Amino acid sequence: MTIGESSGLTRRALLGAFAATTVAAAPTISGAAGILRGAGDIRRIRMFSGRTGERIDMIYWIEGKYIKDAVKEVNYFMRDWRTDGVKTMDLRTVDVMAAAHNLMDVHEPYMLLSGYRSPKTNAMLRSRSSGVAKNSLHMKGQAADLRLSTRSVGQMARAASACRGGGVGRYSGSNFVHMDCGVVRSWGS
């Protein structure tokens, strides 16, 4: 008998149970440099999508190793919802997101506004807004646009900038923060 057969437990349920028991007990590497500061021995990502209604709350990294099945779910969750296109996300961006979330000491999941964008979606958005880059890191799976209702754009941007893992864009008028794993830089107000 395997775990999923007659007990009713799924791999996802087991990962969730594991997450519930290990998150509180995990130590934090407070002296680590860069994006590891605040990440700890586990890395957890919590998000929801207002576009698809989906939610994700999972540990995707334990003791220096990414969890393959968890990473696949993160990639699917961060897909281009307009085209249903999935891209392998650059995990450095997910690490920045997780570390910033941890630094803010918030339990609310991020609202994912945009993760991967297909070239078609990026071109459409670019035609509607001057704020969309022609060669956006979203098309490479290296960026995310995120929102939290319990933290300001400024608080989110400061936490992401403290990670020193890539670019941080403040979009106060639209109430979101862009985080990527490109060159360390910041913009917006």
Sequence and secondary structure as in RCSB ss.txt:
>XXXX:A:sequence
MTIGESSGLTRRALLGAFAATTVAAAPTISGAAGILRGAGDIRRIRMFSGRTGERIDMIYWIEGKYIKDAVKEVN
YFMRDWRTDGVKTMDLRTVDVMAAAHNLMDVHEPYMLLSGYRSPKTNAMLRSRSSGVAKNSLHMKGQAADLRLST
RSVGQMARAASACRGGGVGRYSGSNFVHMDCGVVRSWGS
>XXXX:A:secstr
  TTTSS   HHHHHHHHHHHHTTT    TT  GGGTTT SEEEEEEE TTT  EEEEEEEETTEE HHHHHHHH
HHTSBTTTTB     HHHHHHHHHHHHHTT  S EEEEES   HHHHHHHHHH TTS TT GGGGT EEEEE SS
S HHHHHHHHHHHTSSEEEEEGGGTEEEEESSSSEEEE 
